[in-house]
């Protein structure tokens, strides 16, 4: 059998500046690149027009075109990782598998299972840091414990940052070490039970002028003031090192957003209970959330009677994207105005967001609900009307997504702000006093 090493693409769908791919290509054996459409994940997706699957599919085709040009091919499988590796081990003598770190609970379980299968065949599994700048124990407090407050974490993160951590991996120098093979067919979306939506995805480009104005424009949803690169970071079609280097040059505010991203991955790694439905602050698990009486469905559909909230939800449902400022508003509204469990909103975002990332999504929702690390205090309750006046004063964003907001058929507010605020403070206070 042909002796090879495997490179396993996961959330790093690019050939350039890819840490584990660089190390694989420098290894002695030719490198066979693979991707697995993991049925353990895909079979749980209820919506078979999932644009994230379509995004991955498009990214694979883009890489395949580049690989074919250099005389190799991506092998793409649809199945469980255990099934795929069992098949590969029957076809090749595999010395080692190379892949990049993934910090989510399921990814950890999957990796342990595959490592055990490989070990039985004498095959090594090598993993590398790629999707964050600093991971695991690289940024810790002086006493060796993980940070749970963003500001001191951010200060140490920036103090540690230097050109070494932003240096790209020169994978192109070693492209000749790919396994030589004829082009392989990538399974069609339809063959995996998914439908093509065929809407455009955010461009994989960060404009310098946008970055320079990012700090002044990022909070205004009617302005094209954010990068919309979340999906590219999520699936690794752009390098975090490239983006951080660019941000360090042009925008401290944007760099802070990348630090927040690392921070939430740091929290997920050190406090894995947050990835399985637990509040970071245990006392918040004692809050008596209201039973849903159809209000969650109205929130989902953008029919709450609060135009800024409804605009955000409709944007999400239509595009798979929601402006970050509006994400905070709608999350606060669900957990504090409606007093519905933040986990409901977290799950809805997980199903709908094109750029869904477990660490960031969980961190954002727990921040809004007050239950997370370094979260907004429970008594901080966004007033949707004031948020609208401040960040969408001309109502351009509202008019785009809720054109009927002044008409008789637009619903009355689902709850009155002051009454909801009072109820939230009472319920939160009662739960937290028990602690």
C-alpha positions as CSV (number, residue, x, y, z in Angstrom):
1,X,0.0,0.0,0.0
2,X,1.1,3.6,-0.7
3,X,2.7,5.2,2.4
4,X,1.2,8.7,3.0
5,X,0.5,11.2,5.7
6,X,-3.0,12.7,6.0
7,X,-3.9,16.3,6.4
8,X,-7.4,16.6,7.8
9,X,-9.2,19.9,7.0
10,X,-11.8,21.0,9.6
11,X,-12.2,24.7,10.4
12,X,-9.2,25.8,8.4
13,X,-10.4,25.7,4.8
14,X,-7.4,27.3,3.0
15,X,-4.1,26.2,1.6
16,X,-2.0,29.3,2.6
17,X,-0.8,30.1,6.1
18,X,-2.2,26.9,7.6
19,X,-0.2,25.7,10.6
20,X,-0.9,22.0,10.5
21,X,-0.8,21.8,6.7
22,X,2.7,23.4,6.9
23,X,4.0,20.8,9.3
24,X,2.4,18.0,7.3
25,X,4.0,19.1,4.0
26,X,7.4,19.3,5.7
27,X,7.0,15.6,6.9
28,X,8.8,12.8,4.9
29,X,5.7,11.3,3.3
30,X,3.5,12.7,0.5
31,X,0.4,14.4,2.0
32,X,-3.1,13.4,1.1
33,X,-5.6,16.2,2.0
34,X,-9.0,15.1,3.2
35,X,-12.3,16.7,4.4
36,X,-15.1,14.8,6.1
37,X,-18.7,16.0,6.0
38,X,-19.3,14.6,9.5
39,X,-22.7,12.9,9.7
40,X,-22.6,13.2,13.5
41,X,-23.0,16.9,12.9
42,X,-25.0,17.1,9.7
43,X,-27.7,14.6,10.7
44,X,-28.7,16.9,13.5
45,X,-29.3,19.8,11.2
46,X,-33.1,20.2,10.7
47,X,-32.9,22.8,8.0
48,X,-31.6,21.1,4.9
49,X,-31.0,24.4,3.2
50,X,-28.2,25.2,5.7
51,X,-26.0,27.9,4.2
52,X,-23.1,26.9,6.3
53,X,-22.9,23.6,4.6
54,X,-23.2,25.4,1.3
55,X,-20.3,27.7,2.4
56,X,-18.1,24.8,3.3
57,X,-19.0,23.1,0.0
58,X,-18.0,26.3,-2.0
59,X,-14.8,26.6,0.0
60,X,-13.8,23.0,-0.8
61,X,-14.4,23.6,-4.5
62,X,-12.2,26.6,-4.4
63,X,-9.4,24.6,-2.7
64,X,-9.9,21.7,-5.1
65,X,-9.3,24.0,-8.0
66,X,-6.0,25.1,-6.5
67,X,-5.0,21.6,-5.7
68,X,-5.7,20.2,-9.1
69,X,-3.5,22.9,-10.6
70,X,-0.6,21.5,-8.7
71,X,-1.3,17.9,-9.5
72,X,-3.1,16.7,-6.5
73,X,-6.7,16.4,-5.2
74,X,-8.8,16.8,-2.1
75,X,-10.6,13.7,-1.0
76,X,-14.0,14.6,0.4
77,X,-16.1,12.1,2.4
78,X,-19.6,12.0,3.7
79,X,-19.8,9.8,6.8
80,X,-18.7,9.5,10.4
81,X,-15.0,10.2,11.0
82,X,-14.6,6.7,12.5
83,X,-15.9,5.1,9.3
84,X,-13.8,7.3,7.1
85,X,-10.5,6.6,9.0
86,X,-11.3,2.9,9.1
87,X,-11.6,3.0,5.3
88,X,-8.4,5.1,4.8
89,X,-6.4,2.8,7.0
90,X,-7.4,-0.1,4.7
91,X,-6.4,1.8,1.5
92,X,-3.1,3.4,2.7
93,X,-0.2,2.9,5.0
94,X,-0.6,6.1,7.1
95,X,2.3,7.2,9.2
96,X,0.7,10.3,10.7
97,X,-2.5,12.4,10.6
98,X,-2.0,16.2,10.9
99,X,-4.8,18.6,11.8
100,X,-5.4,21.9,13.7
101,X,-6.8,22.3,17.2
102,X,-10.6,22.5,17.7
103,X,-11.6,23.4,21.2
104,X,-15.3,22.5,21.2
105,X,-16.6,19.6,23.4
106,X,-17.7,17.4,20.4
107,X,-14.4,18.0,18.6
108,X,-12.5,16.8,21.7
109,X,-14.6,13.6,21.8
110,X,-14.1,13.1,18.1
111,X,-10.4,13.6,18.3
112,X,-10.0,11.1,21.2
113,X,-12.0,8.5,19.2
114,X,-9.9,9.0,16.0
115,X,-6.7,9.0,18.0
116,X,-7.6,5.6,19.5
117,X,-8.4,4.2,16.0
118,X,-5.1,5.5,14.6
119,X,-3.1,4.2,17.6
120,X,-4.3,0.6,16.9
121,X,-2.5,0.9,13.5
122,X,0.6,2.6,14.8
123,X,-0.4,5.9,13.3
124,X,0.3,9.2,15.1
125,X,-2.0,12.2,15.4
126,X,-0.3,15.6,15.4
127,X,-2.4,18.7,16.1
128,X,-1.4,22.4,16.0
129,X,-2.7,25.8,17.0
130,X,-4.2,27.7,14.0
131,X,-7.6,29.4,14.6
132,X,-6.6,31.7,17.4
133,X,-3.5,33.8,18.2
134,X,-3.2,32.5,21.8
135,X,-4.8,29.3,23.2
136,X,-5.1,27.1,26.2
137,X,-2.4,28.1,28.7
138,X,-0.6,30.7,26.6
139,X,-2.2,33.7,28.4
140,X,-2.7,33.1,32.1
141,X,-2.8,35.2,35.3
142,X,0.5,35.4,37.2
143,X,-0.8,32.7,39.6
144,X,-1.3,30.3,36.7
145,X,-5.1,30.4,36.6
146,X,-7.1,31.4,33.6
147,X,-8.5,34.9,33.2
148,X,-12.2,35.3,33.6
149,X,-12.2,39.1,33.2
150,X,-11.6,40.5,29.7
151,X,-9.6,43.7,30.4
152,X,-6.6,42.2,32.2
153,X,-6.7,39.3,29.8
154,X,-6.6,41.8,26.9
155,X,-3.6,43.7,28.4
156,X,-1.5,40.5,28.8
157,X,-2.6,39.3,25.4
158,X,-1.4,42.5,23.8
159,X,1.8,42.6,25.8
160,X,2.7,39.1,24.6
161,X,1.8,39.8,21.0
162,X,4.8,40.3,18.6
163,X,5.7,39.6,15.0
164,X,6.5,35.9,15.8
165,X,2.8,35.1,16.6
166,X,1.6,36.8,13.4
167,X,4.2,35.3,11.0
168,X,2.4,33.3,8.3
169,X,3.3,29.7,7.6
170,X,4.9,29.4,4.1
171,X,3.0,26.4,3.0
172,X,3.4,27.3,-0.7
173,X,7.1,26.4,-0.5
174,X,6.2,22.7,0.1
175,X,3.2,22.3,-2.3
176,X,5.3,19.7,-4.2
177,X,4.9,17.4,-1.3
178,X,1.2,16.8,-1.8
179,X,0.3,13.2,-2.8
180,X,0.1,13.1,-6.6
181,X,-3.3,11.9,-7.8
182,X,-6.0,12.6,-10.3
183,X,-8.9,14.9,-9.4
184,X,-11.5,13.3,-7.1
185,X,-15.2,14.2,-7.2
186,X,-16.6,16.3,-4.3
187,X,-20.0,14.9,-3.2
188,X,-22.9,17.1,-4.3
189,X,-24.9,18.9,-1.6
190,X,-28.0,17.1,-2.9
191,X,-26.4,13.7,-2.4
192,X,-26.0,14.5,1.3
193,X,-29.7,15.6,1.5
194,X,-29.1,19.4,1.4
195,X,-30.7,21.9,-0.8
196,X,-28.8,24.8,-2.6
197,X,-29.8,28.3,-1.4
198,X,-27.4,30.0,-3.8
199,X,-27.2,33.4,-2.1
200,X,-24.0,35.4,-2.1
201,X,-21.6,35.0,0.9
202,X,-19.7,37.9,2.5
203,X,-16.6,38.8,0.6
204,X,-13.2,37.5,1.9
205,X,-11.7,41.0,2.0
206,X,-11.0,43.6,4.6
207,X,-10.9,47.1,3.2
208,X,-8.4,49.4,4.7
209,X,-10.8,52.4,4.8
210,X,-13.4,50.4,6.6
211,X,-10.9,49.3,9.2
212,X,-9.7,52.8,9.8
213,X,-13.3,53.9,10.5
214,X,-14.2,50.8,12.3
215,X,-14.2,52.3,15.8
216,X,-16.5,55.1,14.7
217,X,-18.9,53.1,12.6
218,X,-19.2,49.6,14.0
219,X,-22.2,50.2,16.2
220,X,-24.5,51.6,13.5
221,X,-26.3,48.7,11.8
222,X,-27.5,50.9,8.8
223,X,-23.8,51.6,7.9
224,X,-21.5,49.1,6.2
225,X,-19.1,49.6,9.0
226,X,-18.2,46.0,10.0
227,X,-16.0,43.5,8.3
228,X,-18.6,40.6,8.0
229,X,-15.6,38.3,8.1
230,X,-17.1,36.1,10.9
231,X,-17.9,33.2,8.6
232,X,-14.5,33.3,7.1
233,X,-12.9,33.2,10.5
234,X,-15.3,30.5,11.6
235,X,-14.4,28.1,8.8
236,X,-10.8,29.3,8.4
237,X,-11.0,30.6,4.8
238,X,-9.0,33.5,6.1
239,X,-6.0,33.3,8.5
240,X,-6.4,34.8,11.9
241,X,-2.7,35.8,11.8
242,X,-3.2,37.8,8.6
243,X,-6.3,39.5,10.1
244,X,-4.6,40.3,13.4
245,X,-1.6,41.8,11.7
246,X,-3.8,44.0,9.6
247,X,-5.8,45.1,12.6
248,X,-2.7,45.9,14.6
249,X,-1.7,48.2,11.8
250,X,-5.0,50.0,11.2
251,X,-7.5,49.5,14.1
252,X,-7.0,48.9,17.8
253,X,-10.8,48.6,18.1
254,X,-11.0,45.8,15.6
255,X,-8.0,44.1,17.2
256,X,-9.9,44.1,20.5
257,X,-12.7,42.2,18.7
258,X,-10.1,39.5,17.8
259,X,-8.9,39.5,21.4
260,X,-12.6,38.9,22.6
261,X,-12.7,36.0,20.2
262,X,-9.5,34.5,21.8
263,X,-10.9,35.2,25.2
264,X,-14.1,33.3,24.6
265,X,-12.2,30.3,23.2
266,X,-10.0,30.5,26.3
267,X,-13.1,30.4,28.5
268,X,-14.5,27.4,26.6
269,X,-11.2,25.5,26.9
270,X,-10.8,26.1,30.7
271,X,-14.5,25.9,31.7
272,X,-16.0,23.3,29.3
273,X,-19.3,23.3,31.2
274,X,-20.3,26.5,29.4
275,X,-20.3,24.4,26.2
276,X,-22.9,22.0,27.6
277,X,-25.6,24.4,28.7
278,X,-24.3,25.5,32.1
279,X,-24.1,29.1,33.2
280,X,-20.6,30.3,33.9
281,X,-21.8,31.8,37.2
282,X,-23.7,28.8,38.8
283,X,-26.1,31.1,40.7
284,X,-27.7,32.1,37.4
285,X,-28.8,28.6,36.9
286,X,-31.3,29.1,39.8
287,X,-33.2,31.9,37.9
288,X,-36.8,31.0,37.4
289,X,-37.3,31.6,33.7
290,X,-40.8,32.2,32.5
291,X,-42.6,29.4,30.7
292,X,-42.9,30.1,27.0
293,X,-46.4,31.2,26.0
294,X,-45.7,31.9,22.3
295,X,-43.4,34.8,23.0
296,X,-40.3,33.0,22.0
297,X,-41.9,32.3,18.6
298,X,-42.8,36.0,18.2
299,X,-39.2,36.9,19.1
300,X,-37.9,34.4,16.5
301,X,-40.1,35.8,13.8
302,X,-39.4,39.4,14.5
303,X,-43.0,40.2,15.8
304,X,-42.3,41.6,19.2
305,X,-43.5,45.1,18.5
306,X,-40.1,46.5,19.2
307,X,-38.8,47.6,15.7
308,X,-35.0,47.3,16.5
309,X,-35.5,43.8,17.9
310,X,-37.7,42.7,15.0
311,X,-35.3,44.2,12.5
312,X,-32.5,42.2,13.9
313,X,-34.4,38.9,13.9
314,X,-35.7,39.4,10.4
315,X,-32.2,40.2,9.2
316,X,-31.0,37.0,10.8
317,X,-33.8,34.9,9.4
318,X,-33.3,36.3,5.9
319,X,-29.5,36.5,5.6
320,X,-27.9,34.3,8.3
321,X,-26.2,37.5,9.7
322,X,-27.1,40.0,12.3
323,X,-25.2,43.2,13.2
324,X,-23.2,42.8,16.4
325,X,-24.8,45.7,18.2
326,X,-28.2,44.4,17.4
327,X,-27.2,40.9,18.6
328,X,-26.7,42.4,22.0
329,X,-30.1,44.2,21.9
330,X,-32.1,41.1,20.9
331,X,-30.3,38.9,23.4
332,X,-30.9,41.2,26.2
333,X,-34.5,41.5,25.2
334,X,-35.1,37.8,25.2
335,X,-33.4,37.1,28.5
336,X,-34.4,40.2,30.4
337,X,-37.5,41.8,28.8
338,X,-39.2,38.4,28.2
339,X,-37.4,36.6,31.0
340,X,-37.0,33.6,28.8
341,X,-34.0,31.3,29.2
342,X,-31.0,32.6,27.3
343,X,-30.3,29.0,26.1
344,X,-33.3,29.2,23.9
345,X,-31.8,32.2,22.1
346,X,-28.3,30.6,22.0
347,X,-29.8,27.6,20.3
348,X,-31.7,29.7,17.8
349,X,-28.6,31.7,16.9
350,X,-26.7,28.4,16.6
351,X,-29.2,27.2,14.0
352,X,-29.4,30.4,12.0
353,X,-26.1,32.2,12.1
354,X,-23.8,31.8,9.2
355,X,-20.8,32.6,11.4
356,X,-22.0,30.5,14.3
357,X,-19.1,29.7,16.6
358,X,-19.8,27.9,19.9
359,X,-17.3,29.9,22.0
360,X,-18.4,33.3,20.8
361,X,-22.1,32.6,20.6
362,X,-22.2,31.2,24.2
363,X,-20.0,34.0,25.4
364,X,-22.2,36.6,23.9
365,X,-25.4,35.1,25.2
366,X,-24.1,34.7,28.7
367,X,-22.8,38.2,28.6
368,X,-26.2,39.5,27.7
369,X,-28.0,37.4,30.3
370,X,-25.5,38.4,33.0
371,X,-24.5,34.8,33.7
372,X,-21.2,34.8,31.9
373,X,-17.6,35.8,32.7
374,X,-17.1,39.5,32.8
375,X,-20.8,39.9,31.8
376,X,-23.1,42.9,31.8
377,X,-24.5,43.1,35.4
378,X,-28.0,41.7,35.8
379,X,-29.4,45.2,36.4
380,X,-28.1,46.5,33.1
381,X,-31.1,46.1,30.8
382,X,-30.9,47.6,27.4
383,X,-33.8,50.0,26.6
384,X,-34.6,49.1,22.9
385,X,-36.0,52.6,22.3
386,X,-32.8,54.3,23.6
387,X,-30.7,51.9,21.6
388,X,-32.6,52.8,18.5
389,X,-32.2,56.5,19.1
390,X,-28.5,56.1,19.6
391,X,-27.5,53.7,16.9
392,X,-30.3,53.9,14.3
393,X,-31.5,57.5,14.7
394,X,-32.8,57.9,11.1
395,X,-34.4,54.4,11.4
396,X,-32.7,53.3,8.1
397,X,-32.0,49.9,9.5
398,X,-35.5,49.6,11.0
399,X,-37.2,50.7,7.7
400,X,-35.1,48.2,5.7
401,X,-36.3,45.2,7.8
402,X,-39.6,46.3,9.3
403,X,-41.1,48.6,6.7
404,X,-44.6,48.3,8.3
405,X,-43.5,49.5,11.7
406,X,-45.8,52.5,11.6
407,X,-48.8,50.7,10.1
408,X,-51.8,49.3,11.9
409,X,-50.9,45.7,11.2
410,X,-47.6,46.0,13.1
411,X,-48.0,44.3,16.5
412,X,-48.2,46.2,19.8
413,X,-45.2,45.8,22.0
414,X,-45.2,42.3,23.5
415,X,-44.3,43.7,26.9
416,X,-43.9,47.3,28.3
417,X,-40.3,48.2,28.9
418,X,-40.6,49.6,32.4
419,X,-42.8,46.7,33.6
420,X,-40.4,44.2,32.0
421,X,-37.4,45.9,33.6
422,X,-39.1,45.8,37.1
423,X,-40.0,42.1,36.7
424,X,-36.5,41.2,35.6
425,X,-34.8,42.9,38.5
426,X,-37.1,41.2,41.0
427,X,-36.6,37.7,39.5
428,X,-32.9,38.0,39.1
429,X,-32.4,39.6,42.5
430,X,-34.5,36.8,44.2
431,X,-32.4,34.1,42.5
432,X,-29.0,35.7,43.3
433,X,-29.9,36.3,46.9
434,X,-30.2,32.6,47.4
435,X,-26.6,32.1,46.4
